[in-house]
Amino acid sequence: MGPWRDIERSIGAASGTPFTIESRAVIGGGCINECYAVRGAGHACFVKLNAPSRADMFAAEAAGLAEIARSQTVRVPHPLCHGANAQASWLVLEHLELSPGDDRSMGKLGRNLARMHRVTGTQYGWHRDNTIGATPQINTGSGDWIAFWRERRLGFQLKLAQSRGQGGRLIAAGERLLEVLPSFFRSHSPLPSLLHGDLWSGNAGRTADGEPVIYDPAVYYGDREADLAMTELFGGFPRSFQEAYRAEFPLDAGYETRKHLYNLYHVLNHLNLFGGGYGAQAQRMIDQLLAST
C-alpha cells in the first residue's frame, strides 16, 4: 500500500467523511513529483507524492494556493490536505480536468491576474519560505525591493551556481549586475503585489467551461512585473493574455528592460536544476542587462 492508507486517512480527516481510494491513475507531465488522480466515494482528488523530506515544500504550496484563493481573483485548485509518513510526503488538491488555455480564457486570465496584482502586502517577501521548482526560495520580508531582489533572488541563485561549479565570467558578471541593480529602478518603485511566482505556460490552463486556472505557485509579494516577465519565458502566454492584462493594469516602458532582470532569476534556477545550455543563456542575459545600464 505504500503511503496510500495514510493518505486516505488524511483526506477523510480533512473532508470529515471517511475516504477509500477506489481507483488510482498516474498523471504525467511533472519532473519533480509523482502525480496521481485518485477517486473514491464519488469524489476525485489530485495527489502529489515526494520523499518524506519534502513535506515542507508541500505545506508551502498549499499555503500559497490558499493565499491566492483568498484574493478571490484567479481560480486555483483547492488544497485539501498535506502530510507525510516514513515512506512519502503528499499534497492533495481538488482535481480539475484542465485543457490548455484558448484566446478567450487567456484573455480572462490576463484580466484576473491584473486584479490579483492589485492585492498588496505590507512588505516584499512572504511569511514563509517555499520553493521554485525544487530549489529553496527565501522569502524573508524586506521593505527594500532592490535589496530583496539582490539578496533573496539573484544573489541566492548566483551563490548556488558557484557552489555547483559555475565560475569565471558568469559569476563575475553576475556580481557586477548586483552592484548596478539600482540603475534599473530610477523611476520604478513597485508595490508588493501578490505574485504567483512561477507563472510559465505549463502552470496555467482552463476548465471545460472556460474558467482560467493557475497552479504550482511559488507565492510571495513583490513587483508584479516579475510575474509578467515569466509569462514571456519558456514559450510564453499568447497575445490575448498580454493585451488583456495591459488594458486592465498598464505597464511602464521600463518593463521591457526589467523583464530580463526578472527572468534571469528563473534561467539561473534552471541552470542550477538542469545545467546544460542555461549557463550560456544566463550569460547572454547578464551581458545584455549590463550593456543597458
Secondary structure, 3 states (H helix, E strand, C coil): CCCHHHHHHHHHHHHCCCCCCCEEEEECCCCCCEEEEEEECCEEEEEEEECHHHHHHHHHHHHHHHHHHHHCCCECCCEEEEEECCCCEEEEEECCCCECCCHHHHHHHHHHHHHHHCCECCCEECCCCEEECCEEECCCCECCHHHHHHHHHHHHHHHHHHHCCCCHHHHHHHHHHHHCHHHHHCCCCCCCEEECCCCCHHHEEECCCCCEEECCCCCEEECHHHHHHHCCCCCCCCHHHHHHHHHHCCCCCCHHHHHHHHHHHHHHHHHHHHCCCHHHHHHHHHHHHHHCC
